[in-house]
Amino acid sequence: MNINDFFKELREGKEPKVRYNVIVNGEWVASYDDEQKAWDVAIDYQNDDSGYYGMYPNAYVETEYLDECYDDLKESQAQEIGQEYRRLSDKYGVDFNDLVYGKDGFMKSMYPDNPDYVYFPDFNGDVIFSEKHWNELVDWAEKNKGIKLDKWEKSEDKYNNFLEESKLNEAPDDMGYLTDDEIEAQERAEFEKKLAQRKQQRDDAKKKELDRIEQEKQKELARKQAEEKGKELYDKVKDIDFEDWFSVLVPASGKADTVAGEIVRAFNRLDYRYFNDGDVFYEGYGRETCGSDAAYLMETTTEEIYKILEDMVNSNDDGYSKGLSELGEEVRLYLLNSPELFGTINEQDSRKDFDLDEYVEEPRDYEYQIWLGDYYWDNEDGNEIYLIDYINNNTIDIWTVIDTFKDFYFGDNVEYEVERPWSHQDDSFSLSNMNNESYERIKDEAEDPHLFDDLIEELYNEYGNPNEDEED
């Protein structure tokens, strides 16, 4: 197809000639004129004999344009002509496309029997015209529409605006127009560029698919090797004491290679932290050291294991110790009844990949007593001015102190409740409904005798020393 026919088809809105190629795993397998037929074949590749998806998941249909002009010039030309038409519309304050192609436009009026004799551009293509036909448009527009267009002016671009392609060979050499050979060379260069880009895209897609296939092969090989090793591991541990499983299934550092090994690793962490450091998984520092391990077991094993861990929450020392014994036995039985877990590759880390908050809320049963007699401020004379003295002489009441305390920042996520004092002159108030983290943070700050320095200094500056009488 030559370029003029190409632009004509663009203007008339004709569909390009195409064929539909079936691509499987990056390779061509068949071509069809009917798109539905091509997709039927691709879908057949995507399904196995049982009708389940997954045999060739990377089977698809690719549209190939048979006319090079459609495939390679449409994109590059449309942008230029669109810009030119917008420039002309802005310049003359008129819809230039409607002026040329409208129902009362130039083409219908001047060339009703041969509308393709002169090809004026639209927004779907780029074409150039002769001086003669441009000036025809100028005269017609002024006479019929009252629109005054500029007379023909030579463009500074190599592509002169509005030069009819059929007149290219008649153009003087000194006008700066492109010859047919030059146009063909540019079109060929553009086509070869796009062809190279397409080839690169196909090569990249093929490489990506080959890499995926290779990765799947490696995974399958690793899975088979793990299964063989799993049988050996199962035979090693099934007749030995459970406490010896750890040395067989768990590496010296890092997560285990198999799911069975990681389950043993998680249980061992709970057992070790309790009997060596006194940590329980559901509160305090124990949530940091072994909370994730407990959450791992609750999420990935059985309802029986989940229930044992749930019952261990808030239990006393004897109950927690007994719970660990029951947990170890249940884990052992679960693994003996699940030999496939010894050959299943592990991808999770029970030490850090799980959040216990999703399963066990941390207890909020901590309390702390704030004794106001413990807080003082050193004045300029080095004397200790105690907060409790301002309460005892009725300068302030305990509610003022509590309001001040509530304004203190102890850290993110620190929560507590203030117990109501019996009297406005009480010498202390209690904090309750705290988890371990809130308790520890508040305790660290509250043990500082200068916690209320700002309040005491303000009272001192306004009311003086509470231990001097009014005359003093």
C-alpha positions in Angstrom: 0.0 0.0 0.0 1.4 3.4 -0.9 1.3 6.3 1.6 -1.5 8.2 -0.2 -3.8 5.1 -0.1 -2.9 4.6 3.5 -4.0 8.1 4.4 -7.2 7.7 2.3 -8.1 4.6 4.3 -7.4 6.4 7.5 -9.8 9.2 6.6 -12.5 6.8 5.6 -12.1 4.8 8.8 -11.4 1.5 7.2 -10.0 -1.3 9.4 -6.5 -2.5 8.6 -5.9 -6.0 7.3 -4.6 -8.2 10.1 -4.0 -11.8 11.1 -4.1 -13.3 14.5 -1.1 -15.3 15.7 -1.3 -17.8 18.6 1.8 -17.5 20.8 2.6 -20.2 23.4 5.5 -19.7 25.8 7.0 -17.0 23.6 6.9 -19.2 20.4 4.5 -18.9 17.3 2.4 -22.0 16.8 -0.4 -20.9 14.4 -2.1 -18.0 12.5 -5.8 -17.3 11.7 -7.9 -14.7 10.0 -10.6 -15.0 12.6 -9.7 -13.7 16.0 -12.2 -15.9 17.9 -10.8 -19.0 16.3 -7.3 -17.9 17.3 -8.4 -17.4 20.9 -10.1 -20.8 20.9 -6.8 -22.4 20.0 -4.9 -20.4 22.7 -7.5 -21.4 25.3 -7.0 -25.0 24.4 -3.3 -24.6 25.1 -4.2 -23.0 28.4 -6.2 -26.0 29.6 -5.2 -29.6 30.1 -7.4 -32.6 29.2 -9.4 -32.3 32.4 -10.3 -28.7 31.6 -8.2 -27.2 34.4 -6.2 -24.0 33.8 -2.5 -24.2 34.0 -1.0 -26.5 31.4 0.3 -23.6 29.2 -0.7 -20.4 31.2 1.4 -18.2 28.8 -0.7 -18.8 25.7 -2.2 -15.8 24.1 -3.2 -14.1 20.7 -1.1 -11.4 19.1 -2.5 -9.1 16.4 -0.2 -8.6 13.4 -0.9 -5.8 10.8 -0.3 -7.0 7.3 0.0 -3.4 5.8 3.2 -1.8 6.9 1.8 1.7 6.6 -1.0 0.9 9.1 1.4 -0.7 11.5 4.3 1.6 11.4 3.3 5.0 10.0 -0.1 5.6 11.6 1.4 6.5 15.0 4.2 8.7 13.8 2.1 10.7 11.2 -1.0 11.3 13.3 0.8 13.4 15.9 2.2 15.8 13.3 -1.1 16.4 11.5 -2.9 16.8 14.7 -0.5 19.5 15.8 -0.8 21.2 12.4 -4.6 21.3 12.5 -4.7 22.7 16.0 -2.2 25.3 14.9 -4.4 26.3 11.9 -7.6 26.2 14.1 -6.0 28.5 16.7 -4.5 30.8 14.1 -7.8 31.5 12.2 -10.3 30.9 15.1 -12.2 28.2 13.2 -12.5 24.4 13.3 -10.2 23.7 10.4 -11.2 20.1 10.0 -14.9 21.2 9.7 -13.9 23.9 7.3 -12.4 21.3 4.9 -14.5 18.2 5.6 -17.8 19.5 7.1 -21.1 18.9 5.4 -20.9 22.4 3.9 -17.1 22.3 3.7 -14.6 22.8 0.9 -14.4 19.2 -0.2 -18.2 18.8 -0.6 -18.4 22.1 -2.5 -15.4 22.0 -4.8 -15.0 18.3 -5.4 -18.3 16.5 -5.0 -17.6 13.9 -7.7 -14.0 13.3 -7.0 -13.3 14.0 -3.3 -10.0 12.1 -3.4 -8.5 14.3 -6.1 -7.1 16.5 -3.5 -6.4 14.9 -0.1 -6.6 17.4 2.7 -5.3 16.1 6.1 -7.4 15.1 9.1 -6.4 14.1 12.6 -5.7 10.5 11.6 -2.9 11.1 9.1 -0.4 13.4 7.6 -0.4 14.6 4.0 1.0 17.6 2.1 -0.6 19.7 -0.7 0.3 21.9 -3.6 0.2 25.7 -3.6 -2.6 25.5 -6.2 -5.0 23.6 -4.0 -4.2 25.6 -0.9 -5.0 28.8 -2.7 -8.3 27.3 -4.0 -9.2 26.7 -0.3 -8.2 30.3 0.5 -10.5 31.8 -2.2 -13.3 29.5 -1.4 -13.2 30.2 2.4 -13.2 33.9 1.9 -16.1 33.8 -0.7 -18.3 31.2 1.0 -17.5 31.5 4.7 -16.1 35.0 5.1 -12.9 33.5 6.5 -9.7 35.1 5.4 -6.8 32.7 5.2 -3.2 33.6 4.4 -1.9 33.0 0.9 0.6 30.2 0.3 3.9 30.6 2.0 6.9 28.2 1.7 7.5 26.2 4.8 10.8 26.3 6.5 10.4 22.6 7.2 11.5 19.9 4.8 7.9 18.7 4.8 6.2 21.8 3.3 2.8 22.3 4.7 0.0 21.2 2.3 2.0 19.8 -0.7 0.1 17.2 -2.6 2.1 13.9 -2.8 1.2 13.5 -6.5 2.9 16.8 -7.3 6.2 16.0 -5.5 8.0 15.1 -8.7 6.9 18.3 -10.3 8.3 20.5 -7.4 11.4 22.6 -8.3 14.6 21.3 -6.7 15.2 24.6 -4.9 11.8 24.5 -2.9 13.2 22.1 -0.3 10.6 19.4 -0.8 11.5 15.7 -0.3 11.8 13.5 -3.4 10.0 10.2 -3.7 13.3 8.4 -2.9 13.9 10.5 0.2 10.4 9.9 1.4 10.7 6.1 0.8 14.1 6.1 2.6 12.6 7.8 5.6 9.6 5.5 5.6 11.9 2.5 5.4 14.1 3.8 8.2 11.1 4.4 10.4 9.7 0.9 9.6 13.0 -0.8 10.3 13.3 1.1 13.6 9.9 -0.1 14.7 10.6 -3.6 13.4 13.8 -3.7 15.6 11.8 -2.4 18.6 9.2 -5.2 18.1 11.9 -7.8 17.7 13.5 -6.6 20.9 10.1 -6.8 22.7 9.6 -10.3 21.5 13.1 -11.3 22.5 12.6 -9.8 25.9 9.3 -11.6 26.3 10.8 -14.9 25.2 13.7 -14.5 27.6 11.3 -13.7 30.4 9.3 -16.8 29.7 12.4 -19.0 29.4 13.6 -17.7 32.7 10.2 -18.4 34.3 10.3 -22.0 32.9 13.8 -22.5 34.2 12.8 -21.2 37.6 9.9 -23.6 37.7 12.2 -26.5 36.7 14.6 -25.5 39.6 11.7 -25.3 42.0 10.5 -28.7 40.9 14.0 -30.2 41.2 14.3 -28.7 44.7 10.9 -30.0 45.7 11.8 -33.6 44.6 15.2 -33.4 46.4 13.4 -32.1 49.5 10.9 -35.0 49.4 13.8 -37.5 49.2 15.6 -35.8 52.1 12.3 -35.6 54.0 11.9 -39.3 54.0 15.4 -39.7 55.4 14.7 -37.1 58.1 11.4 -38.7 59.1 13.1 -42.1 59.5 15.8 -40.5 61.7 13.5 -38.8 64.2 10.5 -41.2 64.4 12.2 -43.5 66.9 14.2 -41.0 69.0 13.2 -38.7 71.9 11.4 -35.5 70.9 14.0 -33.3 72.6 16.6 -34.7 70.1 14.6 -33.7 67.0 15.9 -30.1 67.2 19.5 -31.2 66.4 18.4 -33.2 63.4 15.9 -30.8 61.9 17.1 -27.3 62.8 20.3 -25.5 61.6 22.7 -23.8 63.9 21.2 -20.4 62.9 18.4 -19.1 60.8 15.1 -20.7 59.8 14.8 -24.4 59.1 14.9 -25.9 55.6 11.6 -27.8 56.1 8.2 -27.0 57.5 8.7 -29.8 60.1 12.0 -28.3 61.2 10.5 -24.8 61.6 7.6 -26.2 63.7 10.2 -27.8 66.0 12.2 -24.6 66.0 9.2 -22.6 67.1 8.3 -24.9 69.9 11.9 -25.1 71.1 11.9 -21.3 71.3 8.9 -21.2 73.6 10.3 -23.9 75.8 13.8 -22.4 76.0 12.7 -18.8 76.8 10.5 -20.0 79.7 12.8 -22.4 81.4 16.0 -20.3 81.0 14.7 -16.7 81.2 11.1 -17.0 82.6 9.6 -15.4 79.4 6.0 -16.2 78.7 4.9 -15.6 75.1 1.7 -13.6 75.8 3.0 -10.7 77.9 5.9 -8.4 78.7 9.3 -9.0 77.2 8.2 -12.5 76.2 6.0 -11.1 73.5 9.1 -9.8 71.9 11.3 -12.9 72.4 8.8 -15.7 71.5 5.4 -14.1 70.7 6.0 -14.6 66.9 6.8 -18.3 67.5 3.5 -18.8 69.3 1.6 -17.0 66.5 3.4 -19.2 63.9 2.2 -22.4 65.7 -1.3 -21.0 66.1 -1.6 -20.1 62.4 0.1 -23.0 60.6 -0.6 -26.2 62.7 -3.8 -27.6 64.2 -6.8 -26.6 66.3 -5.5 -28.8 69.2 -2.1 -26.9 69.2 -4.0 -23.6 69.0 -6.2 -24.5 72.0 -3.2 -25.5 74.2 -1.5 -22.2 73.5 -4.8 -20.3 74.1 -5.2 -22.0 77.5 -1.6 -21.1 78.5 -2.4 -17.4 78.3 -2.7 -15.8 81.8 -2.0 -19.2 83.5 0.2 -19.4 86.6 3.7 -20.9 86.5 2.5 -24.5 87.0 -0.2 -24.1 84.3 2.3 -22.6 81.8 4.9 -25.3 82.5 2.2 -28.0 82.1 1.0 -26.4 78.9 4.5 -26.5 77.4 4.6 -30.3 78.1 1.2 -30.8 76.5 2.3 -28.6 73.6 5.5 -30.6 72.9 3.6 -33.9 72.9 0.9 -32.5 70.5 3.6 -31.1 68.2 5.4 -34.5 68.1 2.2 -36.4 67.3 1.2 -33.9 64.6 4.5 -34.2 62.8 4.6 -38.0 63.1 1.2 -38.0 61.4 2.3 -35.6 58.7 5.5 -37.1 57.2 5.1 -34.9 54.1 6.1 -31.8 56.2 9.6 -33.3 56.6 10.0 -32.9 52.8 8.1 -29.6 52.3 10.5 -26.6 51.7 10.1 -23.9 54.4 9.8 -20.3 53.3 8.7 -18.7 56.6 10.6 -17.5 59.7 8.7 -18.3 62.9 10.9 -15.8 64.8 9.8 -12.6 63.0 7.1 -13.2 60.4 4.1 -13.5 62.6 2.2 -11.1 64.9 0.8 -12.4 68.1 -1.6 -9.5 68.4 -3.8 -11.1 65.7 -4.4 -14.1 68.1 -3.8 -13.0 71.7 -4.4 -9.6 73.2 -1.8 -8.6 75.7 -3.2 -8.6 79.3 -3.9 -5.1 80.7 -3.8 -6.0 84.4 -0.8 -3.8 85.5 -1.2 -1.1 88.1 1.1 1.7 89.4 0.8 4.0 92.4 1.9 7.7 92.1 3.0 8.9 95.6 3.0 12.8 95.5 5.3 13.0 98.5 8.2 11.7 96.4 8.3 14.7 94.1 10.2 18.0 94.7 11.9 20.9 93.0 15.2 22.6 94.0 14.7 26.4 94.2 17.5 29.0 93.6 18.7 28.5 97.2 19.0 24.8 96.8 16.0 24.1 99.0 13.8 21.1 98.2 10.2 22.3 97.6 7.8 19.3 97.8 4.6 19.0 95.7 2.6 17.4 98.6 3.0 20.6 100.7 1.0 22.6 98.2 -1.8 20.0 98.4 -1.7 19.9 102.2 -2.1 23.7 102.6 -4.9 23.7 100.0 -3.0 25.7 97.4 -4.0 23.1 94.8 -5.9 19.8 94.9 -5.0 16.4 93.6 -7.1 16.9 90.4 -4.7 19.6 89.3 -1.8 17.2 89.7 -3.7 14.5 87.8 -4.5 16.9 84.9 -0.8 17.8 84.7 0.2 14.1 84.7 -2.2 13.4 81.8 -0.3 15.9 79.7 3.0 14.1 80.1 4.2 12.1 77.1 5.4 8.6 78.0 5.8 7.2 74.5 3.6 5.9 71.6 0.9 3.4 72.5 1.1 4.0 76.2 -2.4 3.7 77.7 -3.7 3.7 81.2 -6.6 4.7 83.4 -6.6 7.0 86.5 -8.4 5.6 89.5 -10.5 8.2 91.2 -8.9 9.4 94.5 -11.0 9.3 97.7 -10.3 13.0 98.6 -9.1 16.1 96.8 -6.3 16.1 99.4 -5.1 12.5 98.8 -1.4 12.1 98.7 -1.4 9.6 95.8 -3.4 8.3 92.9 -3.4 5.0 91.1 -3.0 4.0 87.4 -4.6 0.8 86.1 -5.6 -1.1 83.0 -2.0 -1.1 81.6 -0.2 -3.7 79.6 3.4 -4.5 80.4 4.9 -2.0 77.9 2.8 0.9 79.3 3.6 -0.1 82.9 7.4 -0.2 82.3 7.5 3.1 80.4 5.4 5.0 83.1 7.4 3.4 85.9 10.7 4.5 84.4 9.5 8.1 84.2 7.6 8.2 87.5 10.6 7.1 89.5 12.2 10.4 88.8 11.6 12.8 91.8 11.7 15.8 89.4 8.8 14.6 87.2 6.6 17.6 88.4 9.3 20.2 88.4 7.5 22.6 86.0 4.3 22.5 88.1 6.2 23.0 91.4 8.2 25.9 90.1 5.1 27.6 88.8 3.4 27.2 92.2 6.5 28.5 93.9 6.7 31.6 91.8 3.0 32.4 92.3 2.5 31.3 96.0 5.9 31.1 97.4 7.4 28.5 99.8 4.5 26.3 101.1 6.3 25.8 104.4 6.5 29.5 105.3 3.6 31.0 107.1 1.6 33.9 105.6 3.5 36.6 107.5 6.8 35.3 106.4 
